[in-house]
Amino acid sequence: MAIVFIKDIKSRLDRTIAYIDNKQKIKNENYEEAFLDLHNALDYTVDDLKTEQKFFVDGINCRAENAYKKMSETKREYDKTGGILGFHIIQSFSPGEGTPQMIHELGMEFAQWAFGERFEVVVATHLNTDCLHNHIVLNSVSFMDGKKYYDTKESYAKLREISDDLCREYGLSVIENPKERSHKSYDLYQAEKNGEWTKDSIIRRDIDECILKTTSPKTFYKEMNKLGYGFNFNRKYPIITHPNFERPRRMKTLGEDYTPERIEERILSKWQKYDIEIPQQDNLVEEFFKPLSRPTYKQVYVSFVTVVKYVKKNPNTNRGLDKFLIDEMRKLDKLIEQQNLLCDNDIETPEQLADYKLSCDNELSECDEARKRLRNMLRVAVRKGDKKEIQEIQESISDLTERMKILRKQIHICRRIEDSEPKIEDKINEIMNDKERKEMTTDERFRRRSRTDGQDVTSGR
């Protein structure tokens, strides 16, 4: 699987060329400062320590050893020595794919197809990482007509298409859904690959942490707002704004797991642990509600929440049920919190729920007393000026405070269950009664029609 990156060379042309050719061989006292970047890119690309063998360095429309000179002459000939001087393209393959000879041959074909008719190019295959990869340096000015190469979305898509076609010919893997790939800079790719912190990785980290500690999309965005993030969904591509970064980011560029839709799916996926397989639509009510003659708290919630989720997800096919479940669909995240508490703690009866709530109350009181004692100790430590002890006490206070938040929330959920469980049973009975009434009405209509048909038959005789 080949991934293609492209990077502009905007100044100091010789530095980029230096990436390709051996530094000792490239040394030239007469080079111009303006071309240093291209020179170094070429130097890096042909560096013997990375290629290991000279065999893996070749030029198209120029020789690798004099590529910098040839490219510079082309620029001077057409008086185009400013602007973007060249392009550094990296074609990277999956670990274990291909041999050095194959990858170099593929890289040469790629460069020939893409640029060979009009541009000077140097191709070098680097063997210094687990992933074999080609470095390609392209002169931005055509030796044929002096026209410049422009890196656009269309031209980049064409490069990927050529690379994918060649990978298929050589039997290498290909990303079959190109929409999922992003036009990410090579510098950013390398930084993330090396585990360095980037703006994108910081945003992804914060999103991941907020997803872990929330149970609904609404609370997720509240947590992100607390960290200073802003969101704008009133555009074609929703954006996220970091408090310390000047430019906003399109959420889709962070990766496929960070779009608004995927974030919601990741949050909701945590709710799936107590789901039951959904039956066919015709059996939905009967499958989940009819067996509940003497249901436990867990059974009531798992059945009810499963139906509510299914009705909310498929509104057009559940017009008979959605009128009963309008409020529940709107408060689904709270229902799921209640379901999860019951199932996580194996609570079957009102008595078990009361015992669990009492244990949370008792632990909350103990935590509060312990925190008061620690705050008194903190005052003493502050007077002493013992920084180490102050830090340890503050960390302990912070841990207790976090635990108390969790306990208060659990107690609040218990109270919601006590209040809503009877209402849920009433709602289930209402739905079941409506179903039975409809069945009776249907049966009555059928009987009446049968009687009418029978009379007509008799009178016909």
Disulfide bonds with the S-S distance in Angstrom:
none
